[in-house]
Amino acid sequence: MNRFIKGMSLAVLFTIATISSAANAEQKLAVVNVQQVLVALPQFAVIEQNIQAEFADQIQEVQRLRSDGNFLLEKLQREKATMSADQIAELEGQVNEVGQQLQAKGQPLQQSIQRRTEEEQRKLVGLIQQAIQGIASDAGYDLVLSSNAVPYYNEKDDISQQVLDQVSKIQ
């Protein structure tokens, strides 16, 4: 029994020593600024252009409604003193109608544009994540942190430019 306890004690000590030496081994760390990489990508600018083209007709319609509304408001302010009460009421009704149309078309358009932009950005973030994993694997990094989560890091540990270069090559 005593021998068994001594043997187990030695095994436990050996295991603890092995684990602590592995834990004390130096880890290779890197940092990346994903937001900076995303905004610097050439594909990011293309997203904006594609979405503007995709929603061009609707954007024009909203801009036309905004212009019409501004014209009617200016006309009301300019000519209110010389208009009859019926004319003022009619013009105010037109202003309200254009405002309602603008709200009915503008808000859904804005939401659609935002949703499409987020969809496209998620695709780019996926490419960025793949690039980070590839670079980390190739360079033997144990851990890659977001530069926003680290109060200080040495610039030599920043792989943002490598990630940008790799994702920029992808069409």
VEXTILO-958798 format. One record per residue (C-alpha): residue number from 1; residue in three letters; x negated, y, z. Coordinates in pm, 1 decimal, always signed. Layout:
BEGIN
SITE num residuo       c1       c2       c3
SITE NUM     ala        X        Y        Z
...
// end
This chain:
BEGIN
SITE num residuo       c1       c2       c3
SITE   1     met     +0.0     +0.0     +0.0
SITE   2     asn   -280.2   +237.9    +93.2
SITE   3     arg   -459.6   +155.2   -231.0
SITE   4     phe   -143.8   +227.7   -425.5
SITE   5     ile   -105.2   +571.8   -262.0
SITE   6     lys   -470.5   +655.7   -326.6
SITE   7     gly   -435.9   +546.7   -689.5
SITE   8     met   -120.1   +752.9   -738.0
SITE   9     ser   -284.5  +1052.0   -571.4
SITE  10     leu   -579.7  +1033.4   -810.0
SITE  11     ala   -347.6   +998.1  -1108.9
SITE  12     val   -145.4  +1301.2   -998.8
SITE  13     leu   -460.6  +1508.3   -941.8
SITE  14     phe   -596.8  +1409.6  -1283.4
SITE  15     thr   -264.1  +1502.3  -1450.1
SITE  16     ile   -251.9  +1838.3  -1271.2
SITE  17     ala   -611.3  +1915.3  -1369.0
SITE  18     thr   -538.5  +1828.3  -1732.3
SITE  19     ile   -223.3  +2040.0  -1742.1
SITE  20     ser   -384.9  +2341.1  -1576.7
SITE  21     ser   -684.2  +2333.9  -1811.0
SITE  22     ala   -449.0  +2319.0  -2110.5
SITE  23     ala   -246.0  +2606.2  -1968.6
SITE  24     asn   -560.9  +2811.1  -1916.7
SITE  25     ala   -675.5  +2759.3  -2274.4
SITE  26     glu   -676.0  +3087.1  -2462.8
SITE  27     gln   -377.7  +3136.5  -2688.8
SITE  28     lys   -401.9  +3314.9  -3020.4
SITE  29     leu   -143.4  +3594.2  -3035.0
SITE  30     ala    -19.5  +3826.3  -3308.2
SITE  31     val   +231.4  +4108.0  -3331.6
SITE  32     val   +451.7  +4222.9  -3617.4
SITE  33     asn   +678.1  +4524.2  -3664.8
SITE  34     val   +971.1  +4366.0  -3849.4
SITE  35     gln  +1164.8  +4693.2  -3887.7
SITE  36     gln   +864.0  +4869.3  -4039.6
SITE  37     val   +805.6  +4579.9  -4278.9
SITE  38     leu  +1173.8  +4573.5  -4378.0
SITE  39     val  +1188.4  +4944.5  -4459.1
SITE  40     ala   +857.7  +4935.7  -4649.4
SITE  41     leu   +962.1  +4650.0  -4877.5
SITE  42     pro  +1026.6  +4741.8  -5241.0
SITE  43     gln  +1329.1  +4510.5  -5227.0
SITE  44     phe  +1479.5  +4736.8  -4958.3
SITE  45     ala  +1504.5  +5031.1  -5201.0
SITE  46     val  +1650.8  +4802.9  -5466.3
SITE  47     ile  +1926.2  +4700.3  -5223.4
SITE  48     glu  +2034.3  +5063.6  -5189.5
SITE  49     gln  +2039.9  +5112.2  -5566.3
SITE  50     asn  +2230.6  +4788.5  -5629.7
SITE  51     ile  +2492.8  +4868.4  -5368.8
SITE  52     gln  +2537.6  +5220.6  -5505.4
SITE  53     ala  +2588.4  +5071.9  -5852.0
SITE  54     glu  +2823.6  +4801.8  -5718.9
SITE  55     phe  +3051.6  +5056.0  -5553.6
SITE  56     ala  +2999.0  +5343.8  -5800.4
SITE  57     asp  +3362.2  +5371.2  -5912.6
SITE  58     gln  +3495.1  +5373.2  -5558.8
SITE  59     ile  +3231.8  +5623.9  -5446.3
SITE  60     gln  +3329.5  +5853.2  -5735.9
SITE  61     glu  +3696.7  +5826.4  -5640.8
SITE  62     val  +3622.8  +5920.8  -5278.7
SITE  63     gln  +3405.2  +6212.2  -5391.7
SITE  64     arg  +3683.1  +6329.8  -5624.4
SITE  65     leu  +3936.0  +6316.4  -5339.8
SITE  66     arg  +3697.0  +6508.0  -5113.7
SITE  67     ser  +3649.2  +6773.0  -5384.0
SITE  68     asp  +4025.4  +6800.0  -5443.8
SITE  69     gly  +4087.9  +6835.4  -5071.2
SITE  70     asn  +3826.8  +7109.0  -5037.6
SITE  71     phe  +3971.2  +7293.5  -5337.2
SITE  72     leu  +4323.7  +7282.2  -5194.0
SITE  73     leu  +4204.0  +7398.8  -4851.1
SITE  74     glu  +4013.6  +7690.3  -5002.4
SITE  75     lys  +4313.7  +7781.3  -5215.2
SITE  76     leu  +4537.6  +7775.4  -4907.7
SITE  77     gln  +4301.0  +7999.3  -4713.2
SITE  78     arg  +4251.8  +8236.3  -5006.4
SITE  79     glu  +4612.6  +8275.7  -5111.8
SITE  80     lys  +4803.1  +8217.0  -4789.0
SITE  81     ala  +4876.1  +8586.1  -4742.0
SITE  82     thr  +5045.3  +8616.0  -5081.4
SITE  83     met  +5232.8  +8283.8  -5076.8
SITE  84     ser  +5589.7  +8218.5  -4967.9
SITE  85     ala  +5660.1  +7984.4  -4676.7
SITE  86     asp  +5776.3  +7713.0  -4920.2
SITE  87     gln  +5456.5  +7741.1  -5124.6
SITE  88     ile  +5245.5  +7723.6  -4808.5
SITE  89     ala  +5436.1  +7416.1  -4687.4
SITE  90     glu  +5397.1  +7249.3  -5028.4
SITE  91     leu  +5023.6  +7320.2  -5041.2
SITE  92     glu  +4977.2  +7199.5  -4682.4
SITE  93     gly  +5163.7  +6881.4  -4779.2
SITE  94     gln  +4926.3  +6831.2  -5071.5
SITE  95     val  +4627.1  +6884.1  -4842.4
SITE  96     asn  +4764.5  +6627.2  -4596.2
SITE  97     glu  +4836.0  +6379.0  -4875.7
SITE  98     val  +4483.4  +6409.7  -5014.8
SITE  99     gly  +4345.6  +6373.3  -4660.1
SITE 100     gln  +4543.7  +6054.0  -4606.8
SITE 101     gln  +4429.6  +5913.2  -4941.6
SITE 102     leu  +4071.7  +6002.9  -4855.2
SITE 103     gln  +4096.3  +5828.2  -4521.7
SITE 104     ala  +4269.9  +5524.7  -4674.3
SITE 105     lys  +3997.9  +5484.2  -4938.6
SITE 106     gly  +3691.3  +5625.7  -4764.6
SITE 107     gln  +3686.6  +5421.6  -4446.1
SITE 108     pro  +3727.5  +5078.5  -4614.5
SITE 109     leu  +3466.1  +5177.2  -4871.3
SITE 110     gln  +3221.8  +5276.0  -4599.0
SITE 111     gln  +3283.5  +4943.7  -4420.2
SITE 112     ser  +3236.2  +4747.6  -4744.0
SITE 113     ile  +2910.4  +4924.8  -4820.1
SITE 114     gln  +2786.0  +4866.2  -4466.7
SITE 115     arg  +2882.2  +4496.1  -4478.7
SITE 116     arg  +2706.8  +4443.2  -4814.4
SITE 117     thr  +2397.8  +4629.8  -4694.4
SITE 118     glu  +2379.1  +4412.1  -4383.6
SITE 119     glu  +2419.3  +4095.2  -4594.4
SITE 120     glu  +2129.8  +4193.9  -4817.2
SITE 121     gln  +1914.3  +4302.4  -4523.4
SITE 122     arg  +1976.2  +3967.4  -4351.5
SITE 123     lys  +1838.1  +3796.5  -4662.7
SITE 124     leu  +1524.3  +4011.0  -4645.2
SITE 125     val  +1484.9  +3946.2  -4272.1
SITE 126     gly  +1501.1  +3573.2  -4350.6
SITE 127     leu  +1217.1  +3616.1  -4600.7
SITE 128     ile  +1022.2  +3814.0  -4342.0
SITE 129     gln  +1071.6  +3537.0  -4084.8
SITE 130     gln   +948.8  +3276.8  -4336.0
SITE 131     ala   +643.1  +3488.7  -4410.9
SITE 132     ile   +569.6  +3531.6  -4038.0
SITE 133     gln   +594.6  +3156.5  -3983.4
SITE 134     gly   +369.7  +3084.8  -4279.9
SITE 135     ile   +105.5  +3337.0  -4177.0
SITE 136     ala   +116.0  +3221.0  -3814.8
SITE 137     ser    +81.1  +2860.0  -3918.9
SITE 138     asp   -203.1  +2928.0  -4164.0
SITE 139     ala   -395.7  +3151.2  -3923.0
SITE 140     gly   -332.7  +2926.2  -3622.8
SITE 141     tyr   -138.7  +3175.2  -3412.6
SITE 142     asp    +26.4  +3022.9  -3107.0
SITE 143     leu   +267.2  +3309.4  -3058.9
SITE 144     val   +390.5  +3602.9  -3269.7
SITE 145     leu   +563.1  +3885.0  -3083.2
SITE 146     ser   +761.6  +4182.9  -3201.2
SITE 147     ser   +549.9  +4495.5  -3168.0
SITE 148     asn   +851.7  +4666.8  -3010.9
SITE 149     ala   +841.8  +4417.2  -2722.8
SITE 150     val   +475.6  +4476.2  -2641.8
SITE 151     pro   +366.7  +4796.9  -2467.7
SITE 152     tyr    +10.4  +4768.3  -2598.9
SITE 153     tyr   -170.7  +4557.4  -2854.2
SITE 154     asn   -493.3  +4572.9  -3046.1
SITE 155     glu   -444.1  +4668.1  -3411.6
SITE 156     lys   -646.2  +4363.2  -3517.7
SITE 157     asp   -360.5  +4147.4  -3384.4
SITE 158     asp    -99.8  +4321.5  -3603.8
SITE 159     ile     +2.9  +4104.9  -3901.5
SITE 160     ser   +267.7  +4346.5  -4031.9
SITE 161     gln    +68.8  +4436.3  -4344.7
SITE 162     gln     +8.0  +4069.4  -4426.5
SITE 163     val   +380.2  +4000.4  -4390.9
SITE 164     leu   +463.9  +4302.4  -4607.3
SITE 165     asp   +220.3  +4190.7  -4877.1
SITE 166     gln   +354.2  +3836.0  -4879.6
SITE 167     val   +724.5  +3929.9  -4889.9
SITE 168     ser   +661.1  +4202.5  -5150.5
SITE 169     lys   +534.4  +3937.2  -5391.0
SITE 170     ile   +870.1  +3757.8  -5374.3
SITE 171     gln  +1121.2  +3878.9  -5631.5
// end
